[in-house]
Amino acid sequence: MSTAPCPASAAATHGARRLSRSTLLLLLGGLLAATVVLAVGHGAYRIPPSAVLAILLDALPGLDFAVDAQQATVLASIRLPRVVLAVLTGAGLAVAGALMQGLFRNPLADPALIGVSAGAALAAAGVIVLGGVLLPAGLVADGWLAAFVLPAAAFAGSLAATVLVYRIGMLHGTLSLPMTLLAGIAINALVGASIGLLLFIASDEQLRALTFWNLGSLASAHWVALAVVGPLVLGVVLAALALARPLNALSLGEARATHLGVDVVRTKRRAIVLTALATGALVALTGVIGFIGLVAPHLVRLLAGPDHRIVIPGSALLGALLVVLADVAARTLVTPAELPIGILTAALGAPFFLFLLLHHKHKGYR
């Protein structure tokens, strides 16, 4: 007797899986929307959720709600840009992590592997410590350095590190993942030594700025920066969705992916470029925020399986949710001061990373 499942039962099973994945996305989307409403109202000056909804709806054309002018100003000028940046940061870093894990076929992979964050950190550290000597006085005036020069330098540093790692990783006309990984490790080590030297020669004020930037913060959020970073991150997320099927095929091995019609070299190149764009742009604006790219994709994979058609959008939603929650905690735990958000994401991510290592150890991971 044949034990093969009938088409109807296979379709039903497939439909059940799709329903489960759709439910996960709806759940994450609903949690994110509710968290955003609570986050923009939470802080030293509290705005009730009903007032938040009224202010947001009042901004839509054709709707008129009675809103408090002071609450509307605080929400529009301070809270909302920060929460939007938190959403973009979490989504971008998580999608970058999902791409790296799919590309390297390793759940422990992270965007920092290819040196993007390190390149941005070195460029930013160089501007903070040496900007007064190397840059024109007008560019280091109050406001200009933090708002424009520092993000531009960090983004340029991230792209330079990516190009360098990519060039080193090219072997006989193809992108070698082991060579790329080794190049990323070497770049990270070199950058660590260079930043150490800059720390050694920095003044007390520069040391404080370096420490705060390297631990990450969303305090620099403003609409002008969001107008640049927002479309870029959203474009990366959409482009990453187009890589879902190639990454699924790549999980079977490069040879099998090639037989299935996947352009492996192009997939590798696009995944690394998208990771560099998202991580570089966000690190340039927020500083170094670690572990989101590791934690979010792996949690989604545990909940919904390894299909990148669910891992990538699920990672974007969960990453955004985690960063919004971490930012609320950073703003409120030590009021009126503010914790660097990188401390909180590391406190969440480091134990999770250890859990993954122990989990793979018990499974005989090599």
C-alpha positions as CSV (number, residue, x, y, z in Angstrom):
1,M,0.0,0.0,0.0
2,S,1.3,3.4,-0.9
3,T,2.0,5.7,2.0
4,A,2.4,8.9,-0.1
5,P,0.1,11.7,1.0
6,C,-2.8,12.5,-1.3
7,P,-2.8,16.0,-3.0
8,A,-5.7,17.1,-0.9
9,S,-4.1,16.4,2.4
10,A,-0.8,17.9,1.2
11,A,-2.6,21.1,0.2
12,A,-4.5,21.2,3.5
13,T,-1.2,20.8,5.4
14,H,0.4,23.6,3.2
15,G,-2.6,25.8,3.8
16,A,-2.4,25.2,7.5
17,R,1.2,26.2,7.5
18,R,0.4,29.4,5.5
19,L,-2.3,30.2,7.9
20,S,0.1,29.8,10.8
21,R,2.6,32.1,9.2
22,S,-0.1,34.7,8.3
23,T,-1.2,34.6,11.9
24,L,2.4,35.2,13.1
25,L,2.7,38.3,10.8
26,L,-0.7,39.6,11.9
27,L,0.2,39.1,15.5
28,L,3.6,40.8,15.2
29,G,2.0,43.7,13.2
30,G,-0.7,44.2,15.8
31,L,1.8,44.1,18.6
32,L,4.0,46.6,16.8
33,A,1.1,49.0,16.1
34,A,0.0,48.9,19.8
35,T,3.5,49.3,21.0
36,V,4.1,52.4,18.8
37,V,0.9,54.0,20.1
38,L,2.0,53.4,23.7
39,A,5.7,54.4,23.0
40,V,4.9,57.8,21.6
41,G,2.8,58.6,24.7
42,H,5.3,57.2,27.2
43,G,7.9,59.5,28.8
44,A,8.4,62.3,31.3
45,Y,5.4,64.1,29.7
46,R,2.8,61.4,29.3
47,I,0.2,61.4,26.5
48,P,-2.8,59.0,26.9
49,P,-3.2,56.5,24.1
50,S,-6.6,58.0,23.3
51,A,-5.0,61.4,22.8
52,V,-2.2,59.8,20.7
53,L,-4.8,58.3,18.4
54,A,-6.7,61.5,18.1
55,I,-3.6,63.5,17.2
56,L,-2.5,60.9,14.6
57,L,-6.0,60.8,13.1
58,D,-6.3,64.6,13.1
59,A,-3.3,64.7,10.8
60,L,-5.2,62.8,8.1
61,P,-7.0,64.9,5.5
62,G,-10.8,65.2,6.0
63,L,-10.7,64.3,9.7
64,D,-11.0,66.8,12.5
65,F,-10.4,65.9,16.2
66,A,-10.1,68.0,19.2
67,V,-6.5,67.8,20.3
68,D,-4.3,69.5,22.9
69,A,-1.8,71.8,21.1
70,Q,1.0,71.0,23.5
71,Q,0.5,67.3,23.3
72,A,0.5,67.5,19.5
73,T,3.7,69.5,19.5
74,V,5.5,67.0,21.7
75,L,4.3,64.1,19.7
76,A,5.1,65.5,16.3
77,S,8.4,67.1,17.1
78,I,10.0,64.8,19.7
79,R,8.3,61.4,20.2
80,L,7.1,60.4,16.8
81,P,10.4,60.9,15.0
82,R,12.2,58.9,17.6
83,V,9.7,56.0,17.5
84,V,9.7,56.0,13.7
85,L,13.5,55.8,13.8
86,A,13.2,52.9,16.3
87,V,10.9,51.1,13.9
88,L,13.3,51.7,10.9
89,T,16.3,50.7,13.0
90,G,14.8,47.4,14.2
91,A,13.4,46.5,10.8
92,G,16.6,47.3,8.9
93,L,19.0,45.6,11.3
94,A,16.8,42.5,11.6
95,V,16.4,42.1,7.8
96,A,20.2,42.5,7.4
97,G,20.6,39.8,10.0
98,A,18.1,37.5,8.2
99,L,20.1,38.1,4.9
100,M,23.4,37.2,6.5
101,Q,22.0,34.1,8.2
102,G,20.5,32.9,5.0
103,L,23.6,33.8,3.0
104,F,26.1,32.0,5.3
105,R,23.5,29.3,6.1
106,N,24.3,29.8,9.8
107,P,21.8,31.0,12.4
108,L,24.6,32.6,14.4
109,A,25.5,35.0,11.6
110,D,25.2,38.8,12.1
111,P,25.6,41.9,10.0
112,A,28.7,42.8,12.0
113,L,30.4,39.8,10.4
114,I,31.3,41.7,7.2
115,G,32.6,44.7,9.0
116,V,29.9,47.2,8.2
117,S,29.3,48.4,11.7
118,A,33.1,48.5,12.4
119,G,33.7,50.7,9.4
120,A,31.0,53.1,10.5
121,A,32.3,53.2,14.0
122,L,35.9,53.9,12.9
123,A,34.8,56.8,10.7
124,A,32.6,58.3,13.4
125,A,35.4,57.9,16.0
126,G,37.8,59.6,13.6
127,V,35.4,62.6,13.1
128,I,34.8,62.9,16.8
129,V,38.5,62.9,17.8
130,L,40.2,64.4,14.8
131,G,37.4,66.5,13.3
132,G,38.6,69.7,14.9
133,V,42.0,69.3,13.2
134,L,41.1,67.8,9.8
135,L,37.8,69.5,9.0
136,P,37.0,73.1,8.3
137,A,35.8,75.0,11.4
138,G,32.3,75.5,9.9
139,L,31.7,71.8,9.7
140,V,32.5,71.1,13.4
141,A,30.3,74.0,14.7
142,D,27.6,73.1,17.2
143,G,24.8,71.2,15.6
144,W,26.5,70.5,12.3
145,L,28.9,67.8,13.5
146,A,26.2,65.6,15.1
147,A,23.4,66.3,12.6
148,F,25.3,66.0,9.3
149,V,29.0,65.4,9.4
150,L,29.1,62.4,11.8
151,P,26.3,60.4,10.0
152,A,27.8,61.1,6.6
153,A,31.3,60.0,7.8
154,A,29.8,56.9,9.4
155,F,27.9,55.9,6.3
156,A,31.0,56.5,4.1
157,G,33.0,54.3,6.5
158,S,30.5,51.5,6.3
159,L,30.5,51.5,2.5
160,A,34.3,51.6,2.4
161,A,34.6,48.6,4.8
162,T,32.0,46.7,2.7
163,V,33.8,47.4,-0.6
164,L,37.1,46.3,1.0
165,V,35.7,43.1,2.4
166,Y,33.9,42.4,-0.9
167,R,37.1,42.9,-3.0
168,I,39.0,40.6,-0.7
169,G,36.2,38.0,-0.8
170,M,36.3,37.8,-4.6
171,L,38.1,34.6,-5.6
172,H,38.5,33.7,-9.2
173,G,35.6,35.9,-10.2
174,T,33.2,34.5,-7.6
175,L,32.4,35.7,-4.1
176,S,33.8,33.2,-1.6
177,L,31.8,33.2,1.6
178,P,34.7,31.8,3.8
179,M,37.1,34.4,2.4
180,T,34.5,37.1,3.0
181,L,34.0,36.0,6.6
182,L,37.7,36.0,7.3
183,A,38.1,39.4,5.7
184,G,35.3,40.7,7.9
185,I,37.0,39.3,11.0
186,A,40.3,40.9,10.0
187,I,38.6,44.3,9.4
188,N,36.9,44.1,12.7
189,A,40.2,43.5,14.5
190,L,41.9,46.3,12.6
191,V,39.1,48.7,13.4
192,G,39.2,47.7,17.0
193,A,42.9,48.6,17.3
194,S,42.4,51.9,15.4
195,I,39.5,52.9,17.7
196,G,41.6,52.0,20.7
197,L,44.3,54.4,19.5
198,L,41.7,57.2,19.0
199,L,40.4,56.5,22.5
200,F,44.0,56.9,23.8
201,I,44.4,60.4,22.3
202,A,40.8,61.6,22.9
203,S,39.9,64.3,25.4
204,D,37.4,63.7,28.2
205,E,34.6,65.3,26.3
206,Q,35.5,63.3,23.2
207,L,35.7,60.1,25.2
208,R,32.1,60.6,26.5
209,A,30.9,61.3,22.9
210,L,32.6,58.2,21.6
211,T,31.3,56.0,24.4
212,F,27.7,57.2,24.0
213,W,27.8,56.8,20.2
214,N,29.4,53.3,20.3
215,L,26.6,52.2,22.7
216,G,23.8,53.5,20.4
217,S,21.1,56.1,20.8
218,L,17.9,57.3,19.1
219,A,18.1,60.8,20.5
220,S,19.3,62.3,17.2
221,A,16.0,61.4,15.5
222,H,14.6,64.3,13.3
223,W,12.4,64.4,10.3
224,V,15.1,65.5,7.8
225,A,17.3,62.4,8.6
226,L,14.2,60.1,8.5
227,A,13.3,61.5,5.1
228,V,16.7,60.2,3.8
229,V,17.0,56.9,5.8
230,G,13.4,55.9,5.7
231,P,13.1,55.3,1.9
232,L,16.5,53.6,1.9
233,V,15.6,51.1,4.7
234,L,12.1,50.4,3.2
235,G,13.8,49.8,-0.2
236,V,16.2,47.4,1.4
237,V,13.3,45.5,3.1
238,L,11.4,45.2,-0.2
239,A,14.5,44.2,-2.1
240,A,15.3,41.6,0.5
241,L,11.8,40.0,0.0
242,A,12.8,39.4,-3.6
243,L,15.7,37.4,-2.3
244,A,13.5,35.0,-0.3
245,R,13.3,32.3,-2.9
246,P,17.0,32.4,-3.9
247,L,18.0,32.2,-0.3
248,N,15.6,29.2,0.2
249,A,17.3,27.5,-2.7
250,L,20.8,28.5,-1.4
251,S,20.0,26.7,1.9
252,L,20.2,23.4,-0.1
253,G,23.8,24.2,-1.1
254,E,25.2,26.3,-3.9
255,A,25.3,23.4,-6.4
256,R,21.7,22.5,-5.9
257,A,20.7,26.2,-6.0
258,T,22.5,26.6,-9.3
259,H,20.6,23.6,-10.7
260,L,17.4,25.2,-9.6
261,G,18.2,28.2,-11.7
262,V,19.4,30.6,-9.0
263,D,22.2,33.0,-9.9
264,V,24.3,32.3,-6.8
265,V,26.9,35.0,-7.4
266,R,24.3,37.6,-8.0
267,T,22.4,36.5,-4.9
268,K,25.5,36.8,-2.7
269,R,26.3,40.2,-4.1
270,R,22.8,41.6,-3.6
271,A,22.6,40.2,-0.1
272,I,25.8,41.8,1.0
273,V,25.1,45.2,-0.7
274,L,21.6,45.3,0.9
275,T,23.1,44.5,4.3
276,A,25.7,47.2,3.9
277,L,23.1,49.8,2.8
278,A,20.7,49.1,5.7
279,T,23.3,48.7,8.4
280,G,25.5,51.6,7.3
281,A,22.7,54.1,7.0
282,L,21.2,53.1,10.4
283,V,24.6,53.0,12.3
284,A,25.4,56.4,10.8
285,L,22.3,57.8,12.5
286,T,22.0,55.8,15.7
287,G,25.4,54.5,16.5
288,V,26.1,50.8,17.1
289,I,23.1,48.8,18.2
290,G,24.0,45.2,18.5
291,F,22.3,41.8,18.5
292,I,19.0,42.8,16.9
293,G,20.2,41.3,13.6
294,L,21.0,38.0,15.5
295,V,18.0,37.7,17.8
296,A,15.0,38.7,15.6
297,P,15.6,36.4,12.6
298,H,16.4,33.5,14.8
299,L,13.2,33.9,16.9
300,V,11.1,34.1,13.8
301,R,12.8,31.0,12.4
302,L,12.0,29.1,15.6
303,L,8.4,30.2,15.5
304,A,7.7,29.8,11.8
305,G,10.4,27.7,10.2
306,P,13.3,28.5,7.9
307,D,11.3,29.8,4.9
308,H,12.7,33.2,4.1
309,R,9.3,34.3,2.7
310,I,8.2,34.5,6.4
311,V,11.6,35.0,8.0
312,I,12.3,38.3,6.3
313,P,9.0,40.1,6.9
314,G,8.7,38.5,10.3
315,S,12.2,39.7,11.2
316,A,11.4,43.2,10.1
317,L,8.3,43.4,12.4
318,L,9.9,41.7,15.4
319,G,13.1,43.7,15.1
320,A,11.1,46.9,15.0
321,L,9.1,45.8,18.0
322,L,12.2,44.9,20.0
323,V,13.9,48.3,19.3
324,V,10.8,50.3,20.2
325,L,10.5,48.4,23.5
326,A,14.2,48.9,24.2
327,D,14.0,52.6,23.4
328,V,11.0,53.0,25.8
329,A,13.1,51.3,28.5
330,A,16.1,53.5,27.7
331,R,14.1,56.7,28.1
332,T,12.3,55.7,31.3
333,L,14.5,53.4,33.5
334,V,16.8,56.1,34.7
335,T,14.7,59.3,34.2
336,P,15.6,62.1,33.7
337,A,18.8,60.6,32.3
338,E,18.8,58.2,29.3
339,L,20.4,54.8,29.0
340,P,22.2,54.1,25.7
341,I,20.0,51.7,23.9
342,G,22.9,49.4,22.9
343,I,23.2,48.4,26.6
344,L,19.7,47.1,26.6
345,T,19.9,45.3,23.3
346,A,23.2,43.7,24.4
347,A,21.6,42.7,27.7
348,L,18.9,41.0,25.7
349,G,21.0,39.6,22.9
350,A,24.1,38.3,24.7
351,P,22.2,35.7,26.8
352,F,20.2,34.7,23.8
353,F,23.5,34.2,21.8
354,L,24.9,32.0,24.6
355,F,21.6,30.0,24.6
356,L,22.1,29.5,20.8
357,L,25.6,28.3,21.3
358,L,24.7,25.9,24.0
359,H,21.7,24.7,21.9
360,H,23.9,23.9,18.9
361,K,26.5,22.4,21.2
362,H,24.0,19.9,22.6
363,K,22.9,19.1,19.0
364,G,26.4,18.3,18.0
365,Y,26.9,21.5,16.0
366,R,30.3,21.8,14.3
